Amino acid sequence: MRILILGGTGEASALVRGLLAADRSLAVTLSLAGRTSQPKAEPVPTRIGGFGGPEGLAAWLRQDRTDLMVDATHPFAARMSANAAEACARTGTRLLAIRRPAWKPLPGDRWTVVPDMAAAARALGPAPRRVFLTIGRQEVGAFAAAPQHDYVVRAIEGIDLAVPRLTSIQARGPFDAAAEAAFLTARAIEILVSKNSGGDATSGKIAAARALGLPVVMVDRPEKPDVPRVPDVAEALARIAAL
């Protein structure tokens, strides 16, 4: 079986390891978008960069004679998921998506849910605040529209954007709740902006905000195509084994 995994997440890495442990004869290829210059090495052939939209992806599937594509991209990678669905429909390739459940507010959470980053910048309000932007580095530019705030951004790679009063910290997670609480306290953070990524890998910041009584502007997930899906890697491995 020839399998293409659209990755960039912990689920993709875990799926690669699980597939190899189950059957070394599988022909697995991992595809990464290339947004990180030094991605974690994986024990399978890895391609980096875009395909050229759904047409380019469909051509790649035909050339590779792919039997199954697994969409294990980030919950906010809506365009890639849409391209995957269209390419599989064009080529008749099986498609399985891993869609981790979104976070739900718990007692003590102080969330303001917004649809996108522009709305998140507005939700911070007019009064200057110390803001932890825990959104990665791709969409930080949206907060140039709210220059009155002091921003702290933590990402795997540095950020060079025209956002005033921005402090960029390079670090690679995961970070547990205790470490996140210490970070927020040391930086005198007053409010967080987070994507609703779900999962355990980045939930420490949400637990820390809850413990410290800090408000969170939570950016809701974009819509993704209605395709066969599972919530985690274990379910994905079971589905693939059944094929």
QUIBEL-V315565 format. One record per residue. N is the residue number from 1. SS is DSSP state (2 for helix, 1 for strand, 0 for the rest). PHI is phi in degrees with one decimal (* if undefined). BURIAL is b if it has 24 or more other ideal C-beta (glycine too) atoms within 12 Angstrom, else e. Layout:
N_SS_PHI_BURIAL + N_SS_PHI_BURIAL
This chain:
1_0_*_e + 2_1_-103.2_b + 3_1_-123.6_b + 4_1_-107.9_b + 5_1_-107.9_b + 6_1_-85.2_b + 7_0_-115.4_b + 8_0_101.8_b + 9_0_-130.5_b + 10_2_-63.0_b + 11_2_-62.3_b + 12_2_-63.0_b + 13_2_-62.9_b + 14_2_-65.8_b + 15_2_-66.7_b + 16_2_-56.9_b + 17_2_-63.5_e + 18_2_-65.3_b + 19_2_-66.5_b + 20_2_-65.8_e + 21_2_-68.3_e + 22_2_-79.2_e + 23_0_-160.8_e + 24_0_-69.1_e + 25_0_-83.0_e + 26_0_-64.7_b + 27_1_-98.5_e + 28_1_-106.6_b + 29_1_-120.6_b + 30_1_-105.8_b + 31_1_-114.8_b + 32_1_-119.2_b + 33_0_-70.2_b + 34_0_90.5_e + 35_0_-79.8_b + 36_0_-114.2_e + 37_0_-71.5_e + 38_0_-128.2_e + 39_0_-68.8_b + 40_0_-62.7_e + 41_0_-70.0_e + 42_0_-122.7_b + 43_0_-83.5_e + 44_0_-138.5_b + 45_1_-55.2_e + 46_1_-128.0_b + 47_1_-107.8_b + 48_1_-126.8_e + 49_0_114.4_e + 50_0_-73.5_e + 51_0_-97.7_b + 52_0_95.3_e + 53_2_74.7_e + 54_2_-62.6_b + 55_2_-65.8_e + 56_2_-66.0_e + 57_2_-67.3_b + 58_2_-61.9_b + 59_2_-63.0_e + 60_2_-65.0_b + 61_2_-61.1_b + 62_2_-65.9_e + 63_2_-64.0_e + 64_2_-81.0_b + 65_0_57.8_e + 66_0_-67.4_b + 67_0_-89.6_b + 68_1_-147.0_b + 69_1_-109.5_b + 70_1_-112.2_b + 71_1_-87.6_b + 72_0_-112.8_b + 73_0_-77.7_b + 74_0_-63.3_b + 75_0_-56.4_b + 76_0_-97.4_b + 77_0_-85.2_b + 78_2_-66.1_e + 79_2_-65.0_b + 80_2_-64.1_b + 81_2_-65.1_b + 82_2_-65.7_b + 83_2_-63.0_b + 84_2_-63.0_b + 85_2_-62.4_b + 86_2_-67.9_b + 87_2_-64.3_b + 88_2_-67.8_b + 89_2_-64.7_e + 90_2_-68.1_e + 91_2_-103.9_b + 92_0_73.6_e + 93_0_-82.1_b + 94_1_-62.0_b + 95_1_-133.0_b + 96_1_-133.6_b + 97_1_-110.1_b + 98_1_-98.4_b + 99_0_-120.0_b + 100_0_-66.2_b + 101_0_-62.2_e + 102_0_-72.2_b + 103_0_-70.1_b + 104_0_-118.4_e + 105_0_-64.1_e + 106_0_-110.2_e + 107_0_-54.4_e + 108_0_100.3_e + 109_0_-73.1_b + 110_0_-124.1_e + 111_1_-99.1_b + 112_1_-116.1_b + 113_1_-90.2_b + 114_1_-129.6_b + 115_0_-85.0_e + 116_0_-160.3_b + 117_2_-69.9_b + 118_2_-61.5_e + 119_2_-67.5_e + 120_2_-64.1_b + 121_2_-62.0_b + 122_2_-68.3_e + 123_2_-68.1_b + 124_0_-68.9_b + 125_0_86.1_e + 126_0_-78.3_e + 127_0_-73.8_e + 128_0_-60.2_e + 129_0_-141.2_b + 130_1_-94.9_b + 131_1_-117.5_b + 132_1_-97.8_b + 133_1_-90.3_b + 134_1_-102.0_b + 135_0_-129.5_b + 136_0_77.2_b + 137_0_-112.7_b + 138_0_-70.9_b + 139_0_-117.3_b + 140_2_-63.9_b + 141_2_-56.5_b + 142_2_-60.7_b + 143_2_-88.1_b + 144_2_-64.2_e + 145_2_-73.1_e + 146_0_-127.9_b + 147_0_-76.5_e + 148_0_-77.4_e + 149_0_-95.7_b + 150_1_-95.2_b + 151_1_-110.9_b + 152_1_-119.5_b + 153_1_-123.5_b + 154_1_-118.5_b + 155_1_-148.3_b + 156_0_-64.8_e + 157_0_-122.0_e + 158_0_-65.3_e + 159_0_-121.7_b + 160_0_-126.9_e + 161_0_-128.8_e + 162_0_-82.6_e + 163_0_-112.9_b + 164_0_-67.8_e + 165_0_56.2_e + 166_1_-112.8_b + 167_1_-108.8_b + 168_1_-106.0_e + 169_1_-120.8_b + 170_1_-92.5_e + 171_0_-162.8_e + 172_0_-120.2_e + 173_0_-76.8_b + 174_0_-78.8_e + 175_0_-123.0_b + 176_0_-81.8_e + 177_2_-62.5_e + 178_2_-65.1_e + 179_2_-65.0_e + 180_2_-67.1_b + 181_2_-62.7_b + 182_2_-64.3_e + 183_2_-62.8_b + 184_2_-62.4_b + 185_2_-68.9_e + 186_2_-63.7_e + 187_0_-91.7_b + 188_0_53.8_e + 189_0_-70.8_b + 190_0_-106.4_b + 191_1_-158.6_b + 192_1_-111.8_b + 193_1_-118.5_b + 194_1_-136.8_b + 195_1_-80.8_b + 196_0_-81.8_b + 197_0_-76.4_b + 198_0_73.0_b + 199_0_82.5_b + 200_0_-91.7_e + 201_0_-60.7_e + 202_0_-120.6_b + 203_0_-78.2_b + 204_2_-58.6_b + 205_2_-65.8_b + 206_2_-71.5_b + 207_2_-64.2_b + 208_2_-66.6_b + 209_2_-61.8_b + 210_2_-61.9_b + 211_2_-64.9_e + 212_2_-89.7_b + 213_0_73.1_e + 214_0_-89.0_b + 215_1_-75.6_b + 216_1_-130.0_b + 217_1_-89.9_b + 218_1_-103.8_b + 219_1_-84.1_b + 220_0_-71.0_b + 221_0_-73.1_b + 222_0_-75.5_b + 223_0_-70.4_e + 224_0_-126.4_b + 225_0_-62.3_b + 226_0_-85.1_e + 227_0_-130.7_b + 228_0_-55.5_b + 229_1_-144.7_b + 230_1_-135.9_b + 231_0_-86.3_e + 232_0_-156.8_b + 233_2_-68.1_b + 234_2_-58.1_e + 235_2_-66.1_b + 236_2_-63.6_b + 237_2_-62.0_b + 238_2_-66.0_e + 239_2_-63.2_b + 240_2_-66.9_b + 241_2_-60.9_e + 242_2_-68.4_e + 243_0_-78.7_e
